[in-house]
Every structure is written in structure tokens, then in C-alpha cells.
Amino acid sequence: MIGEFDLHGIFIPALLAWSVLALLANLLARRLLQHFGLYRLIWHRPLFDLALFVILLGLIAAIGTRILA
């Protein structure tokens, strides 16, 4: 597992970089869900959004460790 990224002498934790990517993916997914009206099927929207973020973060972290390892 990679612990950090070196960005011109500044070390950024990998989890922070992956969290930013997961946040962007989460925003895109939320827009798509809103556009297609799928949020009306969801009982607790904030809880669903948090779960979606955690799932996306896990997916991006798993892909990132395989690519960079």
C-alpha cells in the first residue's frame, strides 16, 4: 500500500487524494440520481449519500493500491 504522494516536496496522504476523487465521483452520482428521479425511492437520503461515498472511497482505494503497487 502506498502511504503518501510526493507533490513537489509536499507529502499528501493517499487517503486524502482518494477521498477527493471519491467526493467528485459522489457528486456526479448524486447529480445523476437526482436527474433520473431515483432519490424518490430512497428512504434516508443523507445516510444513502454517506454510504455511497464510503463505497466509492473503498472502490477507488482498492483500484489505487492495485495500480500503484
C-alpha positions in Angstrom: 0.0 0.0 0.0 1.2 3.5 -0.8 1.3 5.8 2.2 1.7 9.1 0.6 2.2 11.0 -2.7 5.0 13.5 -3.2 3.7 16.7 -4.8 6.8 18.9 -5.4 8.1 18.2 -1.9 4.8 18.2 -0.2 3.7 14.8 1.0 -0.1 14.2 0.6 -1.6 11.2 2.3 -3.0 8.7 -0.2 -6.3 8.5 1.7 -6.8 12.3 1.2 -6.2 12.1 -2.5 -8.5 9.1 -2.8 -11.1 10.9 -0.7 -11.1 13.9 -3.1 -11.6 11.5 -6.0 -14.4 9.7 -4.2 -16.1 13.1 -3.4 -16.0 14.1 -7.0 -17.5 10.7 -8.1 -20.1 11.0 -5.3 -21.1 14.4 -6.6 -21.5 13.1 -10.1 -23.5 10.1 -8.9 -25.8 12.3 -6.8 -26.5 14.5 -9.8 -27.3 11.5 -11.9 -29.6 10.1 -9.2 -31.3 13.5 -8.9 -31.7 13.9 -12.6 -33.3 10.5 -13.1 -35.5 10.9 -10.1 -34.2 7.8 -8.3 -33.9 9.7 -4.9 -37.7 9.3 -4.5 -37.0 5.5 -3.9 -34.6 6.2 -1.1 -35.8 6.4 2.5 -33.0 8.4 4.2 -31.1 10.4 1.6 -28.2 11.7 3.8 -27.5 8.1 5.1 -27.6 6.8 1.5 -25.2 9.6 0.4 -22.8 8.7 3.1 -22.9 5.0 2.3 -22.4 5.8 -1.4 -19.3 7.9 -0.5 -17.8 5.1 1.6 -18.4 2.5 -1.1 -16.8 4.8 -3.8 -13.9 5.5 -1.4 -13.3 1.8 -0.9 -13.5 1.1 -4.6 -11.1 3.9 -5.5 -8.7 2.9 -2.8 -8.7 -0.7 -3.9 -8.1 0.2 -7.5 -5.4 2.7 -6.5 -3.5 0.2 -4.4 -3.5 -2.3 -7.3 -2.4 0.2 -9.9 0.3 1.8 -7.8 1.6 -1.3 -6.1 
